[in-house]
Amino acid sequence: MIDFMIIFKYLTMNKKNEISKVKNVVPASLLGRPSLNKLIIHSISDWLMILVSVFTYLYFDNIFLKILCIILTSTRIHSFGVILHDVSHMSLKYKNIRMRIIEFLTGYPTGTSVNAMKYHHSRHHQNTCLNIDPYLKKNIEGNLWLKKFYSLKACILIPFWHLRPLLGVPAFYIPSLRSYYAKIFLQDRSQSKNLKKSSEVKTCCFEDHFQLVFSVLLFYILQKTGLILFYLFSVALAGIAAGHRLIKEHQHVEVKSRDLSTVLKNTNDHNLNGLGKFFFAPRNIGYHKVHHLHPQVAWYNLPKLRKWYVEQLKNSY
């Protein structure tokens, strides 16, 4: 009698070995890490589009033009998150001035520090689709309406992040608040009930001092210039696009394994070109399979890396 479990395990093991072997022989030329100088340039280019949109919004009294300006700004705010995401995969033990510049240009306007992003994003990579993955949305596979709900719910994400320092700053001085802070604002899904001794959480709390000053000044300027609605609509659209992307990036089915074949199977590439890329996957964030295989590779190196993997793994990819 044929033992199908043995056959399944054999095929699975072969797939694991195949992916590991391929990963171990990737040409070094395809694994270039992000250049902080390049990330600063890309951040500035996004800001230039936003400034043109702001000028057009303020000085042209055309409702369709204003809507277009909000949409374009939302795509660049989404892009900010991807640029900061590249920095979050770097060591933050000593944040140099260029990291601070990128954080100022792309993080603070979206309500987050690079440390806060690293906290939840690194745990997503370590625990992809496991029970403690902070990005796992259970029970949404096959449920279109629930997926739409989670996408639309993300419209409040950036305004919610701007509130983080209101708990983060007190939590820096009052350790008993840090567990609440980590679970509410850092998406901590660990089983630890007490995070008050976590140096990582404490660092995130410290960084919130800078975010608090920036957020207060930002909303003061927005109110004075009459751009508050422009900003809120822009970040709402950016949040919805990011929420849609987060759902597209993975099969939201809980797994028990961290092996490469499981990660590859439950990770999706999407919106690799055209308008879909512009609106839902800026800066090549849609090249998600190879990003999970090589998280520290720069976003602008992912297309060539993906092409190489497809050539090696073919249908397995």
C-alpha positions as protocol buffer text, in pm:
chain_id: "A"
residue {
  index: 1
  type: MET
  ca { x: 0 y: 0 z: 0 }
}
residue {
  index: 2
  type: ILE
  ca { x: 135 y: 346 z: -93 }
}
residue {
  index: 3
  type: ASP
  ca { x: 220 y: 567 z: 206 }
}
residue {
  index: 4
  type: PHE
  ca { x: 124 y: 909 z: 79 }
}
residue {
  index: 5
  type: MET
  ca { x: 260 y: 1083 z: 390 }
}
residue {
  index: 6
  type: ILE
  ca { x: 608 y: 952 z: 315 }
}
residue {
  index: 7
  type: ILE
  ca { x: 579 y: 1071 z: -46 }
}
residue {
  index: 8
  type: PHE
  ca { x: 457 y: 1413 z: 70 }
}
residue {
  index: 9
  type: LYS
  ca { x: 743 y: 1449 z: 319 }
}
residue {
  index: 10
  type: TYR
  ca { x: 993 y: 1343 z: 52 }
}
residue {
  index: 11
  type: LEU
  ca { x: 865 y: 1600 z: -197 }
}
residue {
  index: 12
  type: THR
  ca { x: 854 y: 1870 z: 70 }
}
residue {
  index: 13
  type: MET
  ca { x: 1209 y: 1793 z: 179 }
}
residue {
  index: 14
  type: ASN
  ca { x: 1328 y: 1808 z: -181 }
}
residue {
  index: 15
  type: LYS
  ca { x: 1166 y: 2149 z: -219 }
}
residue {
  index: 16
  type: LYS
  ca { x: 1328 y: 2274 z: 102 }
}
residue {
  index: 17
  type: ASN
  ca { x: 1668 y: 2155 z: -16 }
}
residue {
  index: 18
  type: GLU
  ca { x: 1618 y: 2306 z: -360 }
}
residue {
  index: 19
  type: ILE
  ca { x: 1538 y: 2653 z: -225 }
}
residue {
  index: 20
  type: SER
  ca { x: 1822 y: 2642 z: 27 }
}
residue {
  index: 21
  type: LYS
  ca { x: 2073 y: 2535 z: -239 }
}
residue {
  index: 22
  type: VAL
  ca { x: 1962 y: 2811 z: -474 }
}
residue {
  index: 23
  type: LYS
  ca { x: 1970 y: 3072 z: -199 }
}
residue {
  index: 24
  type: ASN
  ca { x: 2325 y: 2974 z: -110 }
}
residue {
  index: 25
  type: VAL
  ca { x: 2457 y: 3038 z: -463 }
}
residue {
  index: 26
  type: VAL
  ca { x: 2295 y: 3372 z: -543 }
}
residue {
  index: 27
  type: PRO
  ca { x: 2553 y: 3595 z: -717 }
}
residue {
  index: 28
  type: ALA
  ca { x: 2682 y: 3862 z: -481 }
}
residue {
  index: 29
  type: SER
  ca { x: 2616 y: 4125 z: -748 }
}
residue {
  index: 30
  type: LEU
  ca { x: 2239 y: 4070 z: -698 }
}
residue {
  index: 31
  type: LEU
  ca { x: 2250 y: 4116 z: -321 }
}
residue {
  index: 32
  type: GLY
  ca { x: 2340 y: 4483 z: -298 }
}
residue {
  index: 33
  type: ARG
  ca { x: 2219 y: 4647 z: 22 }
}
residue {
  index: 34
  type: PRO
  ca { x: 2054 y: 4989 z: 34 }
}
residue {
  index: 35
  type: SER
  ca { x: 2266 y: 5298 z: -4 }
}
residue {
  index: 36
  type: LEU
  ca { x: 2158 y: 5559 z: 249 }
}
residue {
  index: 37
  type: ASN
  ca { x: 2254 y: 5830 z: 1 }
}
residue {
  index: 38
  type: LYS
  ca { x: 2023 y: 5680 z: -261 }
}
residue {
  index: 39
  type: LEU
  ca { x: 1741 y: 5649 z: -9 }
}
residue {
  index: 40
  type: ILE
  ca { x: 1779 y: 6018 z: 76 }
}
residue {
  index: 41
  type: ILE
  ca { x: 1763 y: 6109 z: -294 }
}
residue {
  index: 42
  type: HIS
  ca { x: 1449 y: 5899 z: -343 }
}
residue {
  index: 43
  type: SER
  ca { x: 1295 y: 6058 z: -33 }
}
residue {
  index: 44
  type: ILE
  ca { x: 1362 y: 6405 z: -171 }
}
residue {
  index: 45
  type: SER
  ca { x: 1215 y: 6309 z: -511 }
}
residue {
  index: 46
  type: ASP
  ca { x: 895 y: 6199 z: -335 }
}
residue {
  index: 47
  type: TRP
  ca { x: 888 y: 6525 z: -143 }
}
residue {
  index: 48
  type: LEU
  ca { x: 921 y: 6724 z: -466 }
}
residue {
  index: 49
  type: MET
  ca { x: 608 y: 6556 z: -603 }
}
residue {
  index: 50
  type: ILE
  ca { x: 426 y: 6629 z: -278 }
}
residue {
  index: 51
  type: LEU
  ca { x: 529 y: 6996 z: -283 }
}
residue {
  index: 52
  type: VAL
  ca { x: 409 y: 7034 z: -643 }
}
residue {
  index: 53
  type: SER
  ca { x: 80 y: 6871 z: -541 }
}
residue {
  index: 54
  type: VAL
  ca { x: 45 y: 7102 z: -240 }
}
residue {
  index: 55
  type: PHE
  ca { x: 110 y: 7410 z: -454 }
}
residue {
  index: 56
  type: THR
  ca { x: -144 y: 7295 z: -713 }
}
residue {
  index: 57
  type: TYR
  ca { x: -400 y: 7213 z: -441 }
}
residue {
  index: 58
  type: LEU
  ca { x: -368 y: 7558 z: -284 }
}
residue {
  index: 59
  type: TYR
  ca { x: -361 y: 7775 z: -595 }
}
residue {
  index: 60
  type: PHE
  ca { x: -595 y: 7603 z: -843 }
}
residue {
  index: 61
  type: ASP
  ca { x: -964 y: 7602 z: -768 }
}
residue {
  index: 62
  type: ASN
  ca { x: -1061 y: 7285 z: -950 }
}
residue {
  index: 63
  type: ILE
  ca { x: -1212 y: 6997 z: -753 }
}
residue {
  index: 64
  type: PHE
  ca { x: -1084 y: 6727 z: -989 }
}
residue {
  index: 65
  type: LEU
  ca { x: -733 y: 6873 z: -979 }
}
residue {
  index: 66
  type: LYS
  ca { x: -747 y: 6883 z: -599 }
}
residue {
  index: 67
  type: ILE
  ca { x: -854 y: 6518 z: -585 }
}
residue {
  index: 68
  type: LEU
  ca { x: -570 y: 6425 z: -819 }
}
residue {
  index: 69
  type: CYS
  ca { x: -323 y: 6609 z: -593 }
}
residue {
  index: 70
  type: ILE
  ca { x: -447 y: 6414 z: -290 }
}
residue {
  index: 71
  type: ILE
  ca { x: -416 y: 6083 z: -478 }
}
residue {
  index: 72
  type: LEU
  ca { x: -63 y: 6160 z: -598 }
}
residue {
  index: 73
  type: THR
  ca { x: 42 y: 6267 z: -249 }
}
residue {
  index: 74
  type: SER
  ca { x: -99 y: 5945 z: -103 }
}
residue {
  index: 75
  type: THR
  ca { x: 121 y: 5738 z: -335 }
}
residue {
  index: 76
  type: ARG
  ca { x: 432 y: 5924 z: -218 }
}
residue {
  index: 77
  type: ILE
  ca { x: 335 y: 5882 z: 147 }
}
residue {
  index: 78
  type: HIS
  ca { x: 303 y: 5510 z: 76 }
}
residue {
  index: 79
  type: SER
  ca { x: 647 y: 5528 z: -85 }
}
residue {
  index: 80
  type: PHE
  ca { x: 784 y: 5689 z: 234 }
}
residue {
  index: 81
  type: GLY
  ca { x: 691 y: 5374 z: 421 }
}
residue {
  index: 82
  type: VAL
  ca { x: 881 y: 5153 z: 176 }
}
residue {
  index: 83
  type: ILE
  ca { x: 1194 y: 5370 z: 194 }
}
residue {
  index: 84
  type: LEU
  ca { x: 1186 y: 5367 z: 574 }
}
residue {
  index: 85
  type: HIS
  ca { x: 1122 y: 4992 z: 558 }
}
residue {
  index: 86
  type: ASP
  ca { x: 1461 y: 4945 z: 387 }
}
residue {
  index: 87
  type: VAL
  ca { x: 1627 y: 5126 z: 676 }
}
residue {
  index: 88
  type: SER
  ca { x: 1439 y: 4910 z: 927 }
}
residue {
  index: 89
  type: HIS
  ca { x: 1630 y: 4608 z: 794 }
}
residue {
  index: 90
  type: MET
  ca { x: 1960 y: 4771 z: 890 }
}
residue {
  index: 91
  type: SER
  ca { x: 2127 y: 4769 z: 1230 }
}
residue {
  index: 92
  type: LEU
  ca { x: 1994 y: 5057 z: 1438 }
}
residue {
  index: 93
  type: LYS
  ca { x: 2236 y: 5019 z: 1725 }
}
residue {
  index: 94
  type: TYR
  ca { x: 2400 y: 5344 z: 1619 }
}
residue {
  index: 95
  type: LYS
  ca { x: 2170 y: 5559 z: 1405 }
}
residue {
  index: 96
  type: ASN
  ca { x: 2389 y: 5787 z: 1198 }
}
residue {
  index: 97
  type: ILE
  ca { x: 2294 y: 6128 z: 1064 }
}
residue {
  index: 98
  type: ARG
  ca { x: 2182 y: 5990 z: 725 }
}
residue {
  index: 99
  type: MET
  ca { x: 1946 y: 5746 z: 896 }
}
residue {
  index: 100
  type: ARG
  ca { x: 1809 y: 6038 z: 1097 }
}
residue {
  index: 101
  type: ILE
  ca { x: 1755 y: 6240 z: 778 }
}
residue {
  index: 102
  type: ILE
  ca { x: 1562 y: 5953 z: 616 }
}
residue {
  index: 103
  type: GLU
  ca { x: 1359 y: 5908 z: 933 }
}
residue {
  index: 104
  type: PHE
  ca { x: 1279 y: 6280 z: 937 }
}
residue {
  index: 105
  type: LEU
  ca { x: 1182 y: 6285 z: 569 }
}
residue {
  index: 106
  type: THR
  ca { x: 983 y: 5961 z: 554 }
}
residue {
  index: 107
  type: GLY
  ca { x: 910 y: 5833 z: 905 }
}
residue {
  index: 108
  type: TYR
  ca { x: 789 y: 6124 z: 1112 }
}
residue {
  index: 109
  type: PRO
  ca { x: 544 y: 6252 z: 843 }
}
residue {
  index: 110
  type: THR
  ca { x: 381 y: 5907 z: 852 }
}
residue {
  index: 111
  type: GLY
  ca { x: 376 y: 5896 z: 1230 }
}
residue {
  index: 112
  type: THR
  ca { x: 649 y: 5643 z: 1295 }
}
residue {
  index: 113
  type: SER
  ca { x: 1014 y: 5610 z: 1386 }
}
residue {
  index: 114
  type: VAL
  ca { x: 1237 y: 5357 z: 1216 }
}
residue {
  index: 115
  type: ASN
  ca { x: 1273 y: 5180 z: 1553 }
}
residue {
  index: 116
  type: ALA
  ca { x: 898 y: 5136 z: 1586 }
}
residue {
  index: 117
  type: MET
  ca { x: 877 y: 5000 z: 1232 }
}
residue {
  index: 118
  type: LYS
  ca { x: 1168 y: 4764 z: 1293 }
}
residue {
  index: 119
  type: TYR
  ca { x: 1001 y: 4628 z: 1606 }
}
residue {
  index: 120
  type: HIS
  ca { x: 693 y: 4490 z: 1431 }
}
residue {
  index: 121
  type: HIS
  ca { x: 844 y: 4434 z: 1087 }
}
residue {
  index: 122
  type: SER
  ca { x: 1138 y: 4225 z: 1207 }
}
residue {
  index: 123
  type: ARG
  ca { x: 895 y: 4005 z: 1400 }
}
residue {
  index: 124
  type: HIS
  ca { x: 690 y: 3962 z: 1084 }
}
residue {
  index: 125
  type: HIS
  ca { x: 998 y: 3831 z: 901 }
}
residue {
  index: 126
  type: GLN
  ca { x: 1100 y: 3605 z: 1188 }
}
residue {
  index: 127
  type: ASN
  ca { x: 750 y: 3458 z: 1224 }
}
residue {
  index: 128
  type: THR
  ca { x: 587 y: 3485 z: 881 }
}
residue {
  index: 129
  type: CYS
  ca { x: 231 y: 3349 z: 900 }
}
residue {
  index: 130
  type: LEU
  ca { x: 292 y: 3197 z: 1242 }
}
residue {
  index: 131
  type: ASN
  ca { x: 50 y: 3266 z: 1523 }
}
residue {
  index: 132
  type: ILE
  ca { x: 269 y: 3548 z: 1657 }
}
residue {
  index: 133
  type: ASP
  ca { x: 318 y: 3720 z: 1320 }
}
residue {
  index: 134
  type: PRO
  ca { x: 194 y: 4079 z: 1382 }
}
residue {
  index: 135
  type: TYR
  ca { x: 71 y: 4105 z: 1021 }
}
residue {
  index: 136
  type: LEU
  ca { x: -125 y: 3778 z: 1013 }
}
residue {
  index: 137
  type: LYS
  ca { x: -498 y: 3836 z: 960 }
}
residue {
  index: 138
  type: LYS
  ca { x: -672 y: 3516 z: 1056 }
}
residue {
  index: 139
  type: ASN
  ca { x: -988 y: 3394 z: 887 }
}
residue {
  index: 140
  type: ILE
  ca { x: -972 y: 3632 z: 590 }
}
residue {
  index: 141
  type: GLU
  ca { x: -867 y: 3385 z: 319 }
}
residue {
  index: 142
  type: GLY
  ca { x: -1166 y: 3339 z: 88 }
}
residue {
  index: 143
  type: ASN
  ca { x: -1359 y: 3618 z: 261 }
}
residue {
  index: 144
  type: LEU
  ca { x: -1363 y: 3914 z: 22 }
}
residue {
  index: 145
  type: TRP
  ca { x: -1566 y: 4138 z: 253 }
}
residue {
  index: 146
  type: LEU
  ca { x: -1332 y: 4082 z: 547 }
}
residue {
  index: 147
  type: LYS
  ca { x: -1035 y: 4166 z: 325 }
}
residue {
  index: 148
  type: LYS
  ca { x: -1206 y: 4489 z: 217 }
}
residue {
  index: 149
  type: PHE
  ca { x: -1280 y: 4568 z: 582 }
}
residue {
  index: 150
  type: TYR
  ca { x: -914 y: 4533 z: 682 }
}
residue {
  index: 151
  type: SER
  ca { x: -803 y: 4741 z: 382 }
}
residue {
  index: 152
  type: LEU
  ca { x: -1046 y: 5022 z: 463 }
}
residue {
  index: 153
  type: LYS
  ca { x: -970 y: 5002 z: 834 }
}
residue {
  index: 154
  type: ALA
  ca { x: -610 y: 5097 z: 754 }
}
residue {
  index: 155
  type: CYS
  ca { x: -730 y: 5449 z: 665 }
}
residue {
  index: 156
  type: ILE
  ca { x: -680 y: 5542 z: 1032 }
}
residue {
  index: 157
  type: LEU
  ca { x: -335 y: 5382 z: 1056 }
}
residue {
  index: 158
  type: ILE
  ca { x: -118 y: 5693 z: 1017 }
}
residue {
  index: 159
  type: PRO
  ca { x: -333 y: 5922 z: 1236 }
}
residue {
  index: 160
  type: PHE
  ca { x: -330 y: 5642 z: 1494 }
}
residue {
  index: 161
  type: TRP
  ca { x: 50 y: 5624 z: 1478 }
}
residue {
  index: 162
  type: HIS
  ca { x: 68 y: 5999 z: 1547 }
}
residue {
  index: 163
  type: LEU
  ca { x: -97 y: 5924 z: 1882 }
}
residue {
  index: 164
  type: ARG
  ca { x: 174 y: 5673 z: 1977 }
}
residue {
  index: 165
  type: PRO
  ca { x: 401 y: 5924 z: 2157 }
}
residue {
  index: 166
  type: LEU
  ca { x: 116 y: 6012 z: 2394 }
}
residue {
  index: 167
  type: LEU
  ca { x: 173 y: 5672 z: 2551 }
}
residue {
  index: 168
  type: GLY
  ca { x: 532 y: 5616 z: 2438 }
}
residue {
  index: 169
  type: VAL
  ca { x: 681 y: 5921 z: 2610 }
}
residue {
  index: 170
  type: PRO
  ca { x: 519 y: 5847 z: 2950 }
}
residue {
  index: 171
  type: ALA
  ca { x: 615 y: 5479 z: 2908 }
}
residue {
  index: 172
  type: PHE
  ca { x: 981 y: 5578 z: 2879 }
}
residue {
  index: 173
  type: TYR
  ca { x: 963 y: 5710 z: 3236 }
}
residue {
  index: 174
  type: ILE
  ca { x: 702 y: 5466 z: 3372 }
}
residue {
  index: 175
  type: PRO
  ca { x: 812 y: 5105 z: 3294 }
}
residue {
  index: 176
  type: SER
  ca { x: 474 y: 4957 z: 3390 }
}
residue {
  index: 177
  type: LEU
  ca { x: 321 y: 5124 z: 3081 }
}
residue {
  index: 178
  type: ARG
  ca { x: 558 y: 4959 z: 2833 }
}
residue {
  index: 179
  type: SER
  ca { x: 369 y: 4633 z: 2793 }
}
residue {
  index: 180
  type: TYR
  ca { x: 53 y: 4824 z: 2697 }
}
residue {
  index: 181
  type: TYR
  ca { x: 254 y: 5045 z: 2466 }
}
residue {
  index: 182
  type: ALA
  ca { x: 416 y: 4750 z: 2286 }
}
residue {
  index: 183
  type: LYS
  ca { x: 94 y: 4558 z: 2239 }
}
residue {
  index: 184
  type: ILE
  ca { x: -115 y: 4859 z: 2130 }
}
residue {
  index: 185
  type: PHE
  ca { x: 131 y: 5050 z: 1911 }
}
residue {
  index: 186
  type: LEU
  ca { x: 409 y: 4805 z: 1821 }
}
residue {
  index: 187
  type: GLN
  ca { x: 180 y: 4509 z: 1738 }
}
residue {
  index: 188
  type: ASP
  ca { x: 360 y: 4286 z: 1987 }
}
residue {
  index: 189
  type: ARG
  ca { x: 199 y: 3941 z: 1975 }
}
residue {
  index: 190
  type: SER
  ca { x: 444 y: 3766 z: 2200 }
}
residue {
  index: 191
  type: GLN
  ca { x: 319 y: 3574 z: 2499 }
}
residue {
  index: 192
  type: SER
  ca { x: 518 y: 3798 z: 2732 }
}
residue {
  index: 193
  type: LYS
  ca { x: 289 y: 3978 z: 2974 }
}
residue {
  index: 194
  type: ASN
  ca { x: 561 y: 4208 z: 3099 }
}
residue {
  index: 195
  type: LEU
  ca { x: 781 y: 4398 z: 2857 }
}
residue {
  index: 196
  type: LYS
  ca { x: 890 y: 4671 z: 3096 }
}
residue {
  index: 197
  type: LYS
  ca { x: 1249 y: 4541 z: 3097 }
}
residue {
  index: 198
  type: SER
  ca { x: 1276 y: 4524 z: 2718 }
}
residue {
  index: 199
  type: SER
  ca { x: 1554 y: 4758 z: 2599 }
}
residue {
  index: 200
  type: GLU
  ca { x: 1401 y: 4750 z: 2249 }
}
residue {
  index: 201
  type: VAL
  ca { x: 1065 y: 4877 z: 2375 }
}
residue {
  index: 202
  type: LYS
  ca { x: 1240 y: 5140 z: 2587 }
}
residue {
  index: 203
  type: THR
  ca { x: 1432 y: 5263 z: 2281 }
}
residue {
  index: 204
  type: CYS
  ca { x: 1107 y: 5296 z: 2086 }
}
residue {
  index: 205
  type: CYS
  ca { x: 965 y: 5498 z: 2375 }
}
residue {
  index: 206
  type: PHE
  ca { x: 1270 y: 5726 z: 2374 }
}
residue {
  index: 207
  type: GLU
  ca { x: 1241 y: 5783 z: 1998 }
}
residue {
  index: 208
  type: ASP
  ca { x: 882 y: 5894 z: 2047 }
}
residue {
  index: 209
  type: HIS
  ca { x: 1008 y: 6219 z: 2204 }
}
residue {
  index: 210
  type: PHE
  ca { x: 1120 y: 6330 z: 1857 }
}
residue {
  index: 211
  type: GLN
  ca { x: 799 y: 6204 z: 1697 }
}
residue {
  index: 212
  type: LEU
  ca { x: 591 y: 6399 z: 1950 }
}
residue {
  index: 213
  type: VAL
  ca { x: 764 y: 6728 z: 1870 }
}
residue {
  index: 214
  type: PHE
  ca { x: 735 y: 6665 z: 1496 }
}
residue {
  index: 215
  type: SER
  ca { x: 366 y: 6568 z: 1511 }
}
residue {
  index: 216
  type: VAL
  ca { x: 272 y: 6875 z: 1717 }
}
residue {
  index: 217
  type: LEU
  ca { x: 454 y: 7105 z: 1476 }
}
residue {
  index: 218
  type: LEU
  ca { x: 314 y: 6923 z: 1172 }
}
residue {
  index: 219
  type: PHE
  ca { x: -49 y: 6957 z: 1275 }
}
residue {
  index: 220
  type: TYR
  ca { x: 5 y: 7318 z: 1383 }
}
residue {
  index: 221
  type: ILE
  ca { x: 143 y: 7402 z: 1036 }
}
residue {
  index: 222
  type: LEU
  ca { x: -132 y: 7205 z: 862 }
}
residue {
  index: 223
  type: GLN
  ca { x: -397 y: 7392 z: 1059 }
}
residue {
  index: 224
  type: LYS
  ca { x: -240 y: 7732 z: 988 }
}
residue {
  index: 225
  type: THR
  ca { x: -201 y: 7667 z: 615 }
}
residue {
  index: 226
  type: GLY
  ca { x: -545 y: 7512 z: 567 }
}
residue {
  index: 227
  type: LEU
  ca { x: -392 y: 7181 z: 460 }
}
residue {
  index: 228
  type: ILE
  ca { x: -528 y: 6965 z: 740 }
}
residue {
  index: 229
  type: LEU
  ca { x: -793 y: 6799 z: 522 }
}
residue {
  index: 230
  type: PHE
  ca { x: -545 y: 6760 z: 238 }
}
residue {
  index: 231
  type: TYR
  ca { x: -313 y: 6571 z: 473 }
}
residue {
  index: 232
  type: LEU
  ca { x: -583 y: 6360 z: 637 }
}
residue {
  index: 233
  type: PHE
  ca { x: -733 y: 6251 z: 305 }
}
residue {
  index: 234
  type: SER
  ca { x: -386 y: 6176 z: 168 }
}
residue {
  index: 235
  type: VAL
  ca { x: -279 y: 5961 z: 462 }
}
residue {
  index: 236
  type: ALA
  ca { x: -618 y: 5787 z: 465 }
}
residue {
  index: 237
  type: LEU
  ca { x: -572 y: 5682 z: 100 }
}
residue {
  index: 238
  type: ALA
  ca { x: -211 y: 5584 z: 167 }
}
residue {
  index: 239
  type: GLY
  ca { x: -326 y: 5372 z: 461 }
}
residue {
  index: 240
  type: ILE
  ca { x: -591 y: 5196 z: 251 }
}
residue {
  index: 241
  type: ALA
  ca { x: -335 y: 5121 z: -24 }
}
residue {
  index: 242
  type: ALA
  ca { x: -88 y: 4990 z: 235 }
}
residue {
  index: 243
  type: GLY
  ca { x: -362 y: 4782 z: 400 }
}
residue {
  index: 244
  type: HIS
  ca { x: -456 y: 4632 z: 65 }
}
residue {
  index: 245
  type: ARG
  ca { x: -89 y: 4557 z: -2 }
}
residue {
  index: 246
  type: LEU
  ca { x: -36 y: 4387 z: 334 }
}
residue {
  index: 247
  type: ILE
  ca { x: -326 y: 4154 z: 261 }
}
residue {
  index: 248
  type: LYS
  ca { x: -199 y: 4077 z: -91 }
}
residue {
  index: 249
  type: GLU
  ca { x: 155 y: 3998 z: 24 }
}
residue {
  index: 250
  type: HIS
  ca { x: 73 y: 3674 z: 205 }
}
residue {
  index: 251
  type: GLN
  ca { x: -166 y: 3383 z: 230 }
}
residue {
  index: 252
  type: HIS
  ca { x: -321 y: 3458 z: 567 }
}
residue {
  index: 253
  type: VAL
  ca { x: -326 y: 3099 z: 681 }
}
residue {
  index: 254
  type: GLU
  ca { x: -151 y: 3009 z: 1004 }
}
residue {
  index: 255
  type: VAL
  ca { x: 152 y: 2784 z: 960 }
}
residue {
  index: 256
  type: LYS
  ca { x: 377 y: 2599 z: 1205 }
}
residue {
  index: 257
  type: SER
  ca { x: 708 y: 2620 z: 1023 }
}
residue {
  index: 258
  type: ARG
  ca { x: 969 y: 2887 z: 955 }
}
residue {
  index: 259
  type: ASP
  ca { x: 1142 y: 2697 z: 672 }
}
residue {
  index: 260
  type: LEU
  ca { x: 1204 y: 2869 z: 339 }
}
residue {
  index: 261
  type: SER
  ca { x: 962 y: 2657 z: 138 }
}
residue {
  index: 262
  type: THR
  ca { x: 677 y: 2751 z: 373 }
}
residue {
  index: 263
  type: VAL
  ca { x: 766 y: 3119 z: 358 }
}
residue {
  index: 264
  type: LEU
  ca { x: 788 y: 3105 z: -22 }
}
residue {
  index: 265
  type: LYS
  ca { x: 456 y: 2922 z: -51 }
}
residue {
  index: 266
  type: ASN
  ca { x: 273 y: 3173 z: 168 }
}
residue {
  index: 267
  type: THR
  ca { x: 426 y: 3488 z: 20 }
}
residue {
  index: 268
  type: ASN
  ca { x: 298 y: 3655 z: -297 }
}
residue {
  index: 269
  type: ASP
  ca { x: 450 y: 3879 z: -560 }
}
residue {
  index: 270
  type: HIS
  ca { x: 199 y: 4136 z: -684 }
}
residue {
  index: 271
  type: ASN
  ca { x: 165 y: 4462 z: -880 }
}
residue {
  index: 272
  type: LEU
  ca { x: 509 y: 4437 z: -1040 }
}
residue {
  index: 273
  type: ASN
  ca { x: 445 y: 4704 z: -1301 }
}
residue {
  index: 274
  type: GLY
  ca { x: 206 y: 4966 z: -1437 }
}
residue {
  index: 275
  type: LEU
  ca { x: -53 y: 5159 z: -1239 }
}
residue {
  index: 276
  type: GLY
  ca { x: -89 y: 4876 z: -989 }
}
residue {
  index: 277
  type: LYS
  ca { x: 274 y: 4920 z: -893 }
}
residue {
  index: 278
  type: PHE
  ca { x: 241 y: 5299 z: -871 }
}
residue {
  index: 279
  type: PHE
  ca { x: -63 y: 5289 z: -643 }
}
residue {
  index: 280
  type: PHE
  ca { x: -25 y: 4967 z: -443 }
}
residue {
  index: 281
  type: ALA
  ca { x: 341 y: 4861 z: -455 }
}
residue {
  index: 282
  type: PRO
  ca { x: 575 y: 5161 z: -482 }
}
residue {
  index: 283
  type: ARG
  ca { x: 950 y: 5114 z: -471 }
}
residue {
  index: 284
  type: ASN
  ca { x: 925 y: 4746 z: -578 }
}
residue {
  index: 285
  type: ILE
  ca { x: 762 y: 4634 z: -252 }
}
residue {
  index: 286
  type: GLY
  ca { x: 553 y: 4397 z: -468 }
}
residue {
  index: 287
  type: TYR
  ca { x: 865 y: 4184 z: -526 }
}
residue {
  index: 288
  type: HIS
  ca { x: 781 y: 4024 z: -198 }
}
residue {
  index: 289
  type: LYS
  ca { x: 899 y: 3665 z: -231 }
}
residue {
  index: 290
  type: VAL
  ca { x: 1262 y: 3757 z: -288 }
}
residue {
  index: 291
  type: HIS
  ca { x: 1233 y: 4026 z: -24 }
}
residue {
  index: 292
  type: HIS
  ca { x: 1150 y: 3758 z: 231 }
}
residue {
  index: 293
  type: LEU
  ca { x: 1435 y: 3542 z: 107 }
}
residue {
  index: 294
  type: HIS
  ca { x: 1678 y: 3837 z: 126 }
}
residue {
  index: 295
  type: PRO
  ca { x: 1529 y: 4109 z: 351 }
}
residue {
  index: 296
  type: GLN
  ca { x: 1841 y: 4327 z: 349 }
}
residue {
  index: 297
  type: VAL
  ca { x: 1861 y: 4366 z: -28 }
}
residue {
  index: 298
  type: ALA
  ca { x: 1780 y: 4716 z: -152 }
}
residue {
  index: 299
  type: TRP
  ca { x: 1439 y: 4768 z: -310 }
}
residue {
  index: 300
  type: TYR
  ca { x: 1598 y: 4880 z: -639 }
}
residue {
  index: 301
  type: ASN
  ca { x: 1788 y: 4548 z: -668 }
}
residue {
  index: 302
  type: LEU
  ca { x: 1482 y: 4323 z: -626 }
}
residue {
  index: 303
  type: PRO
  ca { x: 1369 y: 4296 z: -994 }
}
residue {
  index: 304
  type: LYS
  ca { x: 1700 y: 4142 z: -1109 }
}
residue {
  index: 305
  type: LEU
  ca { x: 1710 y: 3918 z: -803 }
}
residue {
  index: 306
  type: ARG
  ca { x: 1357 y: 3794 z: -872 }
}
residue {
  index: 307
  type: LYS
  ca { x: 1443 y: 3725 z: -1237 }
}
residue {
  index: 308
  type: TRP
  ca { x: 1740 y: 3514 z: -1126 }
}
residue {
  index: 309
  type: TYR
  ca { x: 1528 y: 3312 z: -881 }
}
residue {
  index: 310
  type: VAL
  ca { x: 1259 y: 3250 z: -1143 }
}
residue {
  index: 311
  type: GLU
  ca { x: 1525 y: 3120 z: -1381 }
}
residue {
  index: 312
  type: GLN
  ca { x: 1662 y: 2886 z: -1114 }
}
residue {
  index: 313
  type: LEU
  ca { x: 1344 y: 2764 z: -945 }
}
residue {
  index: 314
  type: LYS
  ca { x: 1103 y: 2793 z: -1239 }
}
residue {
  index: 315
  type: ASN
  ca { x: 761 y: 2663 z: -1132 }
}
residue {
  index: 316
  type: SER
  ca { x: 875 y: 2622 z: -772 }
}
residue {
  index: 317
  type: TYR
  ca { x: 896 y: 3001 z: -752 }
}
